[in-house]
Amino acid sequence: MKAFLFIAALVFSFPAWAAPEGFEVSTAQPLPEIAFQDENGSTVSLGDFKGKTVVLNLWATWCAPCVTEMPDLNELQKRLSDQGVEIVTVSMDRSIEKARTFYKKTGIDALPLYWDSTRSLGFDLGFNGLPATVIVNTNGQEVARVSGPLDWLDQDIEKFLLAVESPHGQ
């Protein structure tokens, strides 16, 4: 409850900032077991990022809004990676090669390449479309979600991400 109040206070403390469409803040919620593959085929789990605020973004090369926001997510990773925030973009393409080619063509150089070979992660998290994003606190709990694209370089989004932390006492 304290985490929800903290995040709610944070959101409402930005008088000129209204949460963008599709941006939902919630109390800290447990997440299902989340696993995907890195570019070498090794399994990565959300637990591997415990201790960091995670922006878990699901995307695909065939999704125009996804493709549009990837450079901003790449830039956000450059800005916030040394401040305890990790941008984790997971491709939902049929093969990792499509994502690998996209990274090379567009100069995505700060985001590790991850892929969901089952392409079920979005459904497992309750999303019906892409892009889909879950913001996870340092304790591995969902504190916000975004359905659809977002201006990731908005200063208020950065402030929100930097203020996310795990509930006290957990």
C-alpha positions as a Markdown table, in Angstrom:
| # | Residue | x | y | z |
|---|---|---|---|---|
| 1 | Met | 0.0 | 0.0 | 0.0 |
| 2 | Lys | 2.8 | 2.4 | 0.8 |
| 3 | Ala | 4.4 | 1.8 | -2.6 |
| 4 | Phe | 1.0 | 2.6 | -4.3 |
| 5 | Leu | 0.7 | 5.8 | -2.3 |
| 6 | Phe | 4.3 | 6.8 | -3.1 |
| 7 | Ile | 3.8 | 6.2 | -6.8 |
| 8 | Ala | 0.4 | 7.8 | -6.8 |
| 9 | Ala | 1.9 | 10.9 | -5.0 |
| 10 | Leu | 4.7 | 10.9 | -7.5 |
| 11 | Val | 2.3 | 10.9 | -10.5 |
| 12 | Phe | 0.1 | 13.5 | -9.0 |
| 13 | Ser | 3.0 | 15.7 | -8.0 |
| 14 | Phe | 3.6 | 16.7 | -11.6 |
| 15 | Pro | 0.9 | 19.2 | -12.1 |
| 16 | Ala | 1.5 | 19.7 | -15.8 |
| 17 | Trp | 1.7 | 16.0 | -16.4 |
| 18 | Ala | -1.3 | 13.8 | -17.0 |
| 19 | Ala | -0.5 | 10.2 | -17.3 |
| 20 | Pro | -0.4 | 9.4 | -21.1 |
| 21 | Glu | -3.1 | 7.3 | -22.7 |
| 22 | Gly | -2.6 | 3.7 | -21.9 |
| 23 | Phe | -0.3 | 4.4 | -18.9 |
| 24 | Glu | -1.7 | 2.7 | -15.8 |
| 25 | Val | -0.1 | 3.0 | -12.3 |
| 26 | Ser | -1.0 | 0.2 | -9.9 |
| 27 | Thr | -0.1 | -1.1 | -6.4 |
| 28 | Ala | 2.9 | -3.4 | -6.5 |
| 29 | Gln | 1.6 | -6.6 | -8.1 |
| 30 | Pro | 3.4 | -10.0 | -8.3 |
| 31 | Leu | 4.2 | -11.1 | -11.8 |
| 32 | Pro | 4.0 | -14.6 | -13.3 |
| 33 | Glu | 7.3 | -16.3 | -13.9 |
| 34 | Ile | 8.7 | -14.5 | -16.9 |
| 35 | Ala | 11.4 | -16.0 | -19.1 |
| 36 | Phe | 12.8 | -15.3 | -22.6 |
| 37 | Gln | 16.0 | -15.9 | -24.5 |
| 38 | Asp | 19.0 | -13.7 | -25.1 |
| 39 | Glu | 20.7 | -13.5 | -28.5 |
| 40 | Asn | 22.7 | -16.6 | -27.8 |
| 41 | Gly | 19.6 | -18.7 | -26.9 |
| 42 | Ser | 20.2 | -18.7 | -23.2 |
| 43 | Thr | 17.2 | -18.4 | -20.9 |
| 44 | Val | 16.9 | -15.1 | -19.1 |
| 45 | Ser | 14.3 | -14.5 | -16.4 |
| 46 | Leu | 12.9 | -11.3 | -15.0 |
| 47 | Gly | 14.5 | -12.3 | -11.7 |
| 48 | Asp | 17.9 | -11.7 | -13.3 |
| 49 | Phe | 17.2 | -8.0 | -13.1 |
| 50 | Lys | 16.1 | -7.9 | -9.4 |
| 51 | Gly | 17.5 | -4.8 | -7.7 |
| 52 | Lys | 16.8 | -2.7 | -10.7 |
| 53 | Thr | 13.8 | -0.9 | -12.0 |
| 54 | Val | 12.9 | -2.7 | -15.2 |
| 55 | Val | 11.0 | -1.4 | -18.3 |
| 56 | Leu | 9.9 | -4.7 | -19.9 |
| 57 | Asn | 8.8 | -3.7 | -23.4 |
| 58 | Leu | 7.3 | -6.3 | -25.8 |
| 59 | Trp | 7.7 | -5.3 | -29.5 |
| 60 | Ala | 8.0 | -6.7 | -33.0 |
| 61 | Thr | 9.5 | -5.6 | -36.3 |
| 62 | Trp | 6.1 | -5.8 | -38.0 |
| 63 | Cys | 4.5 | -3.4 | -35.4 |
| 64 | Ala | 4.9 | 0.2 | -36.7 |
| 65 | Pro | 4.5 | 1.9 | -33.3 |
| 66 | Cys | 7.0 | -0.5 | -31.8 |
| 67 | Val | 9.6 | 0.3 | -34.5 |
| 68 | Thr | 9.0 | 4.0 | -33.9 |
| 69 | Glu | 9.6 | 3.9 | -30.2 |
| 70 | Met | 12.7 | 1.6 | -30.3 |
| 71 | Pro | 15.2 | 4.5 | -30.9 |
| 72 | Asp | 13.8 | 6.3 | -27.9 |
| 73 | Leu | 14.0 | 3.2 | -25.7 |
| 74 | Asn | 17.6 | 2.8 | -26.9 |
| 75 | Glu | 18.3 | 6.4 | -25.8 |
| 76 | Leu | 16.5 | 5.9 | -22.5 |
| 77 | Gln | 18.8 | 2.9 | -21.8 |
| 78 | Lys | 21.8 | 5.1 | -22.4 |
| 79 | Arg | 20.5 | 7.8 | -20.1 |
| 80 | Leu | 19.3 | 5.7 | -17.2 |
| 81 | Ser | 21.3 | 2.4 | -17.1 |
| 82 | Asp | 23.8 | 3.8 | -14.6 |
| 83 | Gln | 20.9 | 5.0 | -12.4 |
| 84 | Gly | 19.5 | 1.6 | -11.7 |
| 85 | Val | 17.0 | 1.4 | -14.6 |
| 86 | Glu | 17.2 | -1.4 | -17.1 |
| 87 | Ile | 15.3 | -1.3 | -20.4 |
| 88 | Val | 14.5 | -4.9 | -21.4 |
| 89 | Thr | 13.0 | -5.1 | -24.9 |
| 90 | Val | 11.7 | -8.5 | -25.9 |
| 91 | Ser | 11.1 | -9.2 | -29.6 |
| 92 | Met | 7.9 | -11.1 | -30.3 |
| 93 | Asp | 8.9 | -11.8 | -33.9 |
| 94 | Arg | 8.9 | -15.3 | -35.4 |
| 95 | Ser | 12.7 | -15.4 | -35.4 |
| 96 | Ile | 15.4 | -13.6 | -33.6 |
| 97 | Glu | 17.0 | -12.9 | -36.9 |
| 98 | Lys | 14.4 | -10.3 | -37.8 |
| 99 | Ala | 15.1 | -8.4 | -34.6 |
| 100 | Arg | 18.9 | -8.8 | -35.1 |
| 101 | Thr | 18.6 | -7.3 | -38.6 |
| 102 | Phe | 16.4 | -4.5 | -37.3 |
| 103 | Tyr | 19.0 | -3.6 | -34.6 |
| 104 | Lys | 21.8 | -3.4 | -37.1 |
| 105 | Lys | 19.8 | -1.4 | -39.7 |
| 106 | Thr | 18.6 | 1.2 | -37.1 |
| 107 | Gly | 21.7 | 1.5 | -35.0 |
| 108 | Ile | 20.1 | 0.1 | -31.8 |
| 109 | Asp | 23.3 | -0.3 | -29.7 |
| 110 | Ala | 22.4 | 0.1 | -26.1 |
| 111 | Leu | 19.7 | -2.5 | -25.8 |
| 112 | Pro | 20.5 | -6.2 | -25.4 |
| 113 | Leu | 18.7 | -8.4 | -27.9 |
| 114 | Tyr | 16.0 | -10.6 | -26.2 |
| 115 | Trp | 13.4 | -12.8 | -27.9 |
| 116 | Asp | 10.3 | -14.7 | -26.8 |
| 117 | Ser | 10.5 | -17.9 | -28.8 |
| 118 | Thr | 7.0 | -18.9 | -27.6 |
| 119 | Arg | 5.6 | -15.5 | -28.5 |
| 120 | Ser | 3.2 | -15.9 | -25.6 |
| 121 | Leu | 4.6 | -13.4 | -23.1 |
| 122 | Gly | 2.2 | -10.7 | -24.0 |
| 123 | Phe | -0.8 | -12.9 | -23.5 |
| 124 | Asp | 0.7 | -14.2 | -20.2 |
| 125 | Leu | 0.9 | -10.6 | -19.0 |
| 126 | Gly | -2.7 | -9.8 | -20.1 |
| 127 | Phe | -1.9 | -7.7 | -23.2 |
| 128 | Asn | -3.8 | -8.0 | -26.5 |
| 129 | Gly | -1.5 | -6.0 | -28.7 |
| 130 | Leu | 1.9 | -4.4 | -29.2 |
| 131 | Pro | 3.8 | -2.5 | -28.0 |
| 132 | Ala | 3.1 | -3.5 | -24.5 |
| 133 | Thr | 5.2 | -2.5 | -21.5 |
| 134 | Val | 5.3 | -3.5 | -17.8 |
| 135 | Ile | 7.3 | -1.3 | -15.3 |
| 136 | Val | 8.8 | -3.5 | -12.6 |
| 137 | Asn | 10.1 | -2.3 | -9.3 |
| 138 | Thr | 13.4 | -3.3 | -7.7 |
| 139 | Asn | 11.7 | -6.2 | -5.9 |
| 140 | Gly | 10.3 | -7.7 | -9.2 |
| 141 | Gln | 6.8 | -6.5 | -8.9 |
| 142 | Glu | 4.7 | -4.7 | -11.5 |
| 143 | Val | 4.0 | -1.1 | -10.6 |
| 144 | Ala | 2.7 | 0.3 | -13.9 |
| 145 | Arg | 1.9 | -0.9 | -17.4 |
| 146 | Val | 1.6 | 0.8 | -20.8 |
| 147 | Ser | -0.7 | -0.5 | -23.6 |
| 148 | Gly | 0.5 | 1.1 | -26.8 |
| 149 | Pro | 3.3 | 3.5 | -27.7 |
| 150 | Leu | 4.7 | 6.1 | -25.4 |
| 151 | Asp | 7.0 | 9.1 | -25.6 |
| 152 | Trp | 9.8 | 7.4 | -23.6 |
| 153 | Leu | 12.0 | 10.5 | -23.6 |
| 154 | Asp | 9.4 | 12.7 | -21.8 |
| 155 | Gln | 11.1 | 14.1 | -18.7 |
| 156 | Asp | 8.2 | 13.1 | -16.5 |
| 157 | Ile | 8.4 | 9.5 | -17.6 |
| 158 | Glu | 12.1 | 9.6 | -16.7 |
| 159 | Lys | 11.3 | 11.1 | -13.3 |
| 160 | Phe | 8.7 | 8.4 | -12.7 |
| 161 | Leu | 11.2 | 5.6 | -13.6 |
| 162 | Leu | 13.9 | 7.0 | -11.4 |
| 163 | Ala | 11.4 | 7.2 | -8.5 |
| 164 | Val | 10.2 | 3.6 | -8.7 |
| 165 | Glu | 11.4 | 1.5 | -5.8 |
| 166 | Ser | 10.2 | -1.6 | -4.0 |
| 167 | Pro | 7.7 | -1.3 | -1.2 |
| 168 | His | 9.2 | -0.6 | 2.2 |
| 169 | Gly | 10.1 | -3.7 | 4.2 |
| 170 | Gln | 10.2 | -6.1 | 1.2 |
